[in-house]
């Protein structure tokens, strides 16, 4: 199975960009953890550069920390490196999702996977698709494998910041990125399982109605539901009322009483 290194940008004393009550390091960590969960569900091995609010090298410089992130991917012979970030700009109207790659990887498989990811995320979230850019970022320059840096939105745009603050929105981005990565590796995407509804607690029967309910149950007129509940507060449908009336009529015809 392919190995992907997922790198949540910044952390610890380096908050990254800030705006609208958010810090980049918090948004990126949660989204990256969600990406790991999605990739592992699809059978892809994942190594995180960080799983907590810390730098890789807490006592090092920011430059050394960036190099350490790339070194993790190189040391483990990763097949793909994904660095997750949040963007900012002086104009609060600027918005959208983008991917960045190293200049010399333009026209290579790195650009292919970058396009797949940004297209998938934009389609899933409705964000503006800003496409693929090139930059001399350390985590792109110093990695030996295909490396993509995702700018998942603009923290300086009020609406996009509100979206980025939503766990559901971050999950949608992560799932979309995972879907693109699976497609790149020719693996089937496994969607998240539907949440299991908790067991329904039976509604308590009011004291004043207990005797009457017991009598209609014993007579077989209203026996409740297959799961053993009576649901005293639930409305009766026309179908249920028809059954009750027929049972009551049969009770009268039999000469029995409640």
Secondary structure, 3 states (H helix, E strand, C coil): CCEEEEEECCECCECCCEECCEEHHHHHHHHHHHHHHHHHHCCCEEEECCCCCCCCCCCCCHHHHHHHHHHHHHHCCCCEEEEEEEECCCCCCCCCEEEEECHHHCCCHHHHHHHHHHHHHHHHHCCCEEEEEECCCHHHHCCCCEEEEEEEEECCCHHHHHHHCCHHHHHHHHHHHHHHHHHHCCCCCCCCCCCCCCCCCCCCCCHHHHHHHHHHHHCCCCCCCCCCCCCCCCCCCHHHHHHHHHHHHHHHHHCCCC
